[in-house]
Amino acid sequence: QVQVVESGGGCVQAGDSLRLSCAVSGSTFSSFSIGWYRQVPGKQRELVATIRSTGSTNYATSVKGRGTISRDNAKNTVYLQMSSLKPEDTAVNYCCARIGGYLDIWGQGTLVTVSS
């Protein structure tokens, strides 16, 4: 059974940096595509960044140049490094593991609050 656990959220000041971690259980982690999403109350969940098993990455326009997604297959963990944080980055950040190209397993989310 695959489980996804996010960590690393917290309260920061505008301009600060933060690294989120997504730990995924499962022996075939290296074959999973992993995505980071975020959601503000009252709004739809939106894509932040994804990383495939090949290591190829994709970013939302809103975080390009400020976000870096990476993976450590030895640790079954994906990271999202965010810099130059803005108040509008305040959201609950979710990690999603896509298995076999069709099965999505979500974590419980981690809150990032950016104050001005």
N, C-alpha and C positions, 0 to 999 in steps of 0.2 A: 504494500500500500504506500503510495507516494504522499508525502506531506510537505507542505511549504510553510516556512516560518520566516517572517520579516523581522528585522531589528535595525536599530540605528537612528530612529526618529527622535525628535526632541524640539526644543525651543532654541532658536538662534536669532541673531540680528541680521538685518539686511546687509548683504555683502559677504557674509560668512560662507563657509563651505561645510558640507556634510557628506558622510558616506553611509549609504544604506546597504544592508546585507540581506540576502535571500538564501536561506539554507534549505536545500531540497533533499529529502531522503529518497533512496532508490538506487539500485546498483547500475542502472543505465542512464545516470544523470547526463553523461556526456552526449547522449543522443537527443536530449530535450532542447527545444527552443524555449527561452525564458524571456518574459516581458515584464517591464515595470509600467504600472498604470497609476493614475492618481484621480482622486475624486474630491470635489468640494461639495458640501451639503447643498442639495437642491439642484445640482448640475450632474450631467452625465459623466461616467468614468471615461477618462481619456488616456490614450497611449502616451507614454513618456519615451520609452526606448525598448528595443528588443535586441537579443543576441541569439544567433542560431548555433547549432552544433558545430558548424564550420568556423564560427568566430565572427562571421559577418554581422554587422550592427546596423541599426536604423534608429533615427531620432526624430521626435516631434520638432517642428520648427521652433516652438517656444523654448526648447532647451538646447538647441544646437549651439555648440561653442561653449556651453556651460556645463554640460553633462557628459559623463563617460561611463558606459556600461562595459563590464568585463566579467570574465568567468574564470574560476579556478576549479577545474574538474577533479583535482586531487582532494579538494575540500567540499565538493558538491555545493558550491556557493557561487552566487552571482552578486556582483557589487554594482551600485549606482553612485558614482561620485558626482556631486553637484557643487558648483562654485557660483560665486556672485549671486547668492540667493536673493530673491525679491519677495516682498509681502504676497504677491500673487502666486507664489509657489506654495503657499500654505494649503495643505491638503492631506488627506489620508492616502498614503502610497501603498499600493498593492503589488505583489509579485505573483506571476502566473506561470506555471510550468505547462507547456504544451507537449503532450505525449502522443507519439504516433501520428502527429499532424492533425489530430482532431479532438483529443481529450484534454480539457483545460482543468488544472487543479490550482485553486486560488489559496493564498494565505489570508490571514485575518487582518492584515494591514498594519501600518505604522504611521503615526501622525507626525507631520512636520509643520511646525509653526514658525513663521518668519515675521519678526516684528520690525517696524521701521524706526 
